[in-house]
Amino acid sequence: MKKKWLFAAAAVLSLSLAGCSSSSNKTATDNNSDQNKKVLVMGTSADFAPFEYIDATKSDEIIGFDVDLANAVAKKMGYQLKIQDMEFNSLIPAVQAKKIDFSMAGITPNPERAKVVDFTDSYYDTHDYLITKKDTKFDKIDDLKGKKIGAQVSSIEEDTAKAIAGKVSGVKVETRDRVPELIQEVKLGRLDGIVLEDIVAENYVKQNPDLKFSAIQGVENQKKAAAFPKGSKLVKEYNKAVKELNDAGEIDKMKAKWFKVK
């Protein structure tokens, strides 16, 4: 199936499994006393297809693998789900401050993040690609000598870019808040390349034939997990729900639906 993806930022969007009029800043703790309006507020950054994004040709609704999984998990846990769109670098602080109940946004756990939030079990693994203009030579990281590369701010890809800069002389790293900004910077020649996860990179390149993606050798696969406030009892419930969905083959169906180049 072919369709064109257009990405747009949204200030606050909500998805509900059963339709709910509760305020999006009302947390699970606040709602436990009202069993008819139990709501989980999930923070995400809707620029990361196919995990979470907006297809503006159809609606302003946030869709994607993470959205489908979060809805299914919330339903099993007995909650309605609302989604709040925000900048990626604000997600972990928002979870830490309990402004949202949890976050799913293709997040990779690392020791620094684990100091301030609790992560669930991994639900998907990815690895990093480098997106460049189609005529750019890139076979190994040494080809980036003296180049300027980019990544989304506060992302694991930023860590990868910085690690490359630490190994290859003259590499400069710049960050942007949103992935579409990074794509545009490459197209305009302001960045020589950007680090992005595999399936996400493939989908952006599909919509931008003047670009290409290349695997980055020597980078470990990245696990994806949801982030909850420290000490949250919901982590155990979340893990149980994901396991049940996985055992029932439901997650494989979601992967087949979303993890392909469109």
Secondary structure by P-SEA (a helix, b strand, c coil): cbbbbbbbbbcbbbbbcccccccccccccccccccccbbbbbbbbccccccbbbccccccccccaaaaaaaaaaaaacbbbbbbbccccaaaaaaaacccccccccccccaaaaacbbbccccccbbbbbbcccccccccccccccbbbbcccccaaaaaaaaaaaccccbbbbbcccaaaaaaaaaaccccbbbbcaaaaaaaaaacccbbbbbbccccbbbbbbbbcccccaaaaaaaaaaaaaaaaaaaaaaaaccccc
